[in-house]
Amino acid sequence: MKYIVKSVEETMAIGIKLGSLCNAGDIICLTGDLGTGKTHMTKGIAQGIGVKDHITSPTFTIVNEYHSGRLKLYHFDVYRVNDPDEIYAIGFDEYIFSDGVSIIEWSNYIEELIPEEHISINIEKLNDMGESYRAITINGYGQRYDYIKEIAI
């Protein structure tokens, strides 16, 4: 599914809807250049899950945990991960195969570690006559993610 959005609010609305549909054990992989809105998408998903905490990018800590929603949320930022062993050292498998929702920013950096069943979200910047837009493409891999068809804004 592909969406064209014109604002942060529209990006977050997609995230909120997705978060409201998430189930325990879901894995969401985010890709896109710097500044495309990956963290805003994560904030929306967190809001849809019911997380009350302030969401920040875990750029230097690799993972932030949130326990205030209907599901636990594990927010990864693997931009600075240089070696897959580094991500294993923090217990990556224990997070993504748990009963929480795992969101992985820059997942393309560790794609060999991503399970076959996951949601992939790519965000691209588009410019049209001075206007700035985002193209958000969402794909679900595995039957458990058929619910993404219900996302509409």
Order of alpha helices (4+ residues) and beta strands (2+ residues): beta-alpha-beta-alpha-beta-beta-alpha-alpha-beta-beta-beta
